[in-house]
């Protein structure tokens, strides 16, 4: 009995609809802290008929992950498979993730991932918990290996928990990503601390940047980007783990990137001494250069609860500094950490915050959002929103909306 055929357009609609349903399902599971569904269903769809293969593969292989057991042996097998002339999945891969074994931190050769050149449509690359040994790192200006690791189609690069031979190694890598538009780097360490060498700047199209500046190698990346002859026009800037020592570099970066920044996310690191009342403000609140943020529309910051006080102590000072030059803020998001109950949010210096928000510089403010701990239930979230409306919203001038979320998504939307 022959399999009934459908017009290719109908087949494409069916498979596209199935993918949309799975994406919505995964978003719902992520909101509840559960693991999302895999793409095995699309492998089954590819077996229905040869007319279903191409469209099903578009989704079945768009995201690939090499995890845990990734080793030189696995790399050689994957390279042989992906370079085989009969392999047809390469054109469908848009995102590729490499995860090392965090517990062992086995070393890797940068050439282990050089077969990325085979992915002609690759858009996103993630490197996690990998250790790149100095003996395998290119030297003497040899950049050919970097150009094969980072194809020209690459737009998004995420590097987390990796170790590089020296401070300049990571900069040498990303300098070759000429088409890069989004860069995230966190928990980067180096095997040897050496002075930074001059590395030509190339990722001119970068618009989104997320850096955990507490780590020296990440701070070097921020300083390198800000010192470019023609700095990138960063519209979405996220700076996490801002320590006292990183304030000078962060301040200069804010001054350079400020005119193009539309969304700014800040996470300060505050030292809390147990059983001692918090009194001193983070130096960022008084020393950072915020004078060029004239076009800022969305401001995001984090506030951590401590039984010894100080929750959100820097917020009024930062808002006052922003008000000196910026009159375009439309939304403010507070990312709340470690609050046992909703009442603890009221320990923030709301009188000073409200006074700043009621000033003429925040006339464009439309919404205040609170990102609550992800395990809070819907009832607790709604009760918190009602409490804040009564305690804070009544004091604000204008029609400012209140939003409370607990889905773990730190964003301004």
N, C-alpha and C positions, 0 to 999 in steps of 0.2 A: 504494500500500500504506500503510495507516494505522499510525501508531506505537503499539505496545502501551502501555497505561496501567497505572500502579501506584497503589496507595493513596498518598495524600500522606504518610502517616506513614512508609511504606517509603522514599519519595524523600528525605524529611528525614533518615532514618537513614543512607542511603547517602552523602549530601553531608556530613553531620556526621562520619562515619567518615573520609571522604577528607580533611577539614580536620584531624582529629586526627593522621592519618598524616603530613601535611605539616608540622605543628608539631613532631612528634617528629623528623622528618628534618632540619628546620632547626636544632633544638637540637644534634643530632649534628654537623652541619656547623660550627656555631658553636664547638663544643668543639674541633674540629680546625683552627680558624682559617680556615674557608672560608666563602664567601658563601652565604647561604640561598637557597632557591628562591622565585620570585615566585608571585603568585596567578593567573597566566594560565590555569592549568588550570581554575579556577572560571569563567572567562569561557567556556570550552568547554562546561562542564557547563550553563551557562545557555542554550546553544543546542540542547540535547537536545530539550527540549519546553517549552512555556509553563508547565507545571506545575513545572518545575525552576528557573524564573527567580528567584523570590523568595528561595528558600533559598540558591541559588548566589550571588546578589548580596550576601547577608548577609556572606559571607566575601570575595568578590572586591573589595568596596569598603569593608571595615571599616577598612583602613589606607590613607590617601592621603598621598603625598609630592609636594610641589612643590620641585624641586631644580634647581640650576645655571642653567637658562635662565629662571628666574622673573623677570619684568620687569613694568613697568606694562602693556605690551601683553598679556602672558600673563595678567595679573591681570584685565584688562577682558574677555578672552575667557572666562576661568574664571567670572567673576562673571555674565556673560550666560548661560553654560551652566547654572550651578548655580541661577540664579534663574528659569530657564525653567519655565513651568507643567507641561511634560511631563517634566521631569527627575525621575526616581524613585530616584536613588542616594543622595540626601542623608540619608534616614532610616537608611541602613545604615552610615554613616561614624561610627566610634567614635574613631579616632585620626587626627590631621592634623599633618603635619610640613612646616615651611618651612625650606629651606636656601638661603642666599645664596651668592654666589661669593666664597670666602675670599680669592682672589688679587686681586680688584678691589675688594671691599668697597663696592659701589655702594649709594647711599643709598635709603631706602625711606620711604614715607609710611605712618604707622600705619593709615591708611584702606585701604591695599592689602589688608589682611586683614579688613576690616570685614564681609565677606560671611559670616563664620563664623556670623552669626545664623541662617543658613539650615540649619545642621546641628543639628537639634533634639535629637539623641542623642549629641552629641560629648562624650567623656569625657577625652581626652588631647590636649594641644597642645604642639608643640615648635617653638621659634624658634631657629635656628642661623645664626650668622655674618651677621646682618642689622645694618644701620646705619640708625637712625631719626634723621633730621635734625631739628634744632630748629625749623626754619621750618614743618615739618609736624606738630609736636607740639601737642596741645591745651593751651590756657592759660586762665587766668582761671577755673579751677574747672569747666570744661566736661568732664563725665565721660561724656557720652552715647556718645562713640566707644569708650571703654573697655568700656562695658557691652555694646556690640555685638560687640567683639572677643572678650570673655570671656563666653560664654553661661552661664546659671545651672547647666547640667548639667555644666560642666567640673569634673573632679576632680583631674586631673594636669597640671602645667605644668612644662616643662623649657625653660630659657633658657640657651644656651651660646654664647660667642663673640660676643655682640651688643654694640652700642654705642648708648647712650642719650644724649639731650641733656645731662642733668645727673644728679646723684646721686639726687634725689628722683623722677626719671621712672620708674624701674623699680618703685619702691615704689608710685607712683600707679597703675601698671598692675595689679599683683597685688592691690592693696587692693580692686579691684572684683570679684575672683574669690571671691564669697561662699561657693561650694560647694567650694572647693579643699580637697583632702585630702593631696595630695603635691606638694611643690615642690622642684625641683632647679635650682640656678643656679651657673654656673661661667664664669670668664673674662669677666666683665662689665666694660666700660669706659664712660667718659663723655667727652663732648666738652668740658664745662666743669665745673670743680669749684666748687660753691656749697654754702653751709650747708644742711643738711637742714631742710625745713619740716615742720610738723606735718601728718601724714596720718592720717585716722581709720582704725582697724583694723577689718577685716571678715572675713577668712578664719578664722572661729572653729572650723572643723571640721578644721583642719590637724593631721595625725598623723604625717606623714613629711616630713623636712626634710634636704636635702643641700646644703651650701654650701661653695664654695671660698673661704675667708675671706681669702686673700692679697690679693684684689682689693677696693679700697675700696668699690665699689658693692655687692658681695656682703656685705661686712662691715656695711654700713649696713642691709641687709635683716635680717641677724641681730640687730642692735641694735634695729631697729624692732619685730621680732616679740617680742623679750624685754621690751620696754618697754610692751607692750599692757596696758590696765587689767585685762583678764582674758586672760592668755597662753594660747595653744593648748596642748592636752595632747599634746605630741610623744612618741610611743612609739618611733619609729625615727629616730635623729639621727646624721647623718654630717657630720663637719667635716674638710675636707681643706685641705692646704697651710697649716697653722697656723704663722704666723711669730712671731718674738719680739714684734713690734709689735701683733699681734692678740690676744695672751693676755688683756689686761683685758676686752675685749668677749666673747671666748669664755668666759672664766671666769664672767662675769655670766650669760650665756646658759645655761651648764650649771647654775648655781645655780637659775635660774628654771624651766627645763624638767626638771631632775633628777628630781623625784618621779614623773613619768609615764614616764620613759625606760626602755624595756626592752632596746633594742639600741643600743649606742653604738659608732660607728666613728670612729677618730682617725687622721689622717695629719699628722705633724709635719714641718716644713721645717727641716732641720739644715744649717748652713753648715759645709762641710768645707774646710779649708785644705790643699792638697796638700803632702805630705812633712812634715806636722805632726800629731803624735798628738792625737786627739780626747780632750779631758779634761772640758770644761765640759758640763753637762747643759742641755737645752732648758729655758727658764724655765717652760714649761707644767708640767713634772714636779713643780715645787716651789711654783708660785704659783696654779695653777688651782684653783677651788673645786669639789671633788668631793663635798662633804658631803651633798648631797641625793639622791644616786644610790642610795637604799636599795632600789629595786626592780629594779636592773639585773640582767639574766639573760644577755645575750650581749655580750661585749666584743671589738671588732675593732681591731687596730692594725697599722701597717706598719713594717717594719724594712728599711733599705737597707744593703747591704754597701759597705764602703769599705776599701781596702787599708791605710788609716791608722787603722783601728779605729773603735770607737764604734757598731757595729751593735747596735741595741736597747738602748743605754745607759740610756734613760729608762724602759724597761719595769719594772724592779724598783721604781723610785720611784713610778710610777703605780699599780702593784699594791699597794704598801704604803699609798698614800693611799686607794685604794678600800677596802682592808681595814678602815680605821678606821670606816666607816659602812655598808658593804654586805656582806651575807652571803648573797646570792641568786644569785651568778654561776654559771651552768651550763655555759657554753662560752666559750673564748677562741680567737680566730683571729688568727694572725700572717700578714700579707700580706708575702711575702718578695720583695725587689727586688734585682736585680743580682748574685746569687750565682753565681760561675762553676761551683762544684762543690757537692755536698751537704755536704762537710766544712766549708765556710765557714759554714754555719748554726751550727756548734758554737762559733763565735767570739762568739756572743751571751753575755751574762753569766748563764749558766744556773744557776750556784751560787746567786746572789742570787734569780733567778726562782723556782727550786725552793723556796728557803727561804720565800718569800712565799706560794707556792701550798700549801705544807704547813701553813700556819697555820690557825687555827680559822675564819677568815672565808671560806675557800674549801672548806668541807666539802661544799658542794652541787655542786662542779665535776664534770662528767661527761665532758667532751671537750676536747681541744686539737687545733685544726685548723691546718694550714699550707697557705697558698695559694702555690704555687710558680710560677715563671715559666711563661707559657702555652706555650712551645715545648718544655718538657721532655717527654720521651717517657714512656710508661707504666712502662717498666722502671726509669728513673731515679727516677720518683716513688715506686715501690714500694720501691726500695732506700733512699730517703731516709726513708720511714716506718719501715722496719725499723731503720735506724741510730738514729733518734730514740727509738724504743721501747727500744733497748738502752742508749743513753747518757743519756736523760732520763727515760723512763718508769719505769725501775727505781728511780729515786730518789724518785718521787712516792708519797705515801701514798694509799690508796684505789684504787678501780678506775677509773682515768681512761683513756678511749679516745683513740687517735691517728688522725687523718685527714689525708691529704695529697692536695691537688687541684692540677690544673694546667690547668683549663679557663677561667681568666680571670674566673670569677664570684666577686666579693668579697661574700660574704654569711656569715651566721652559721648558716644551715640546713645 
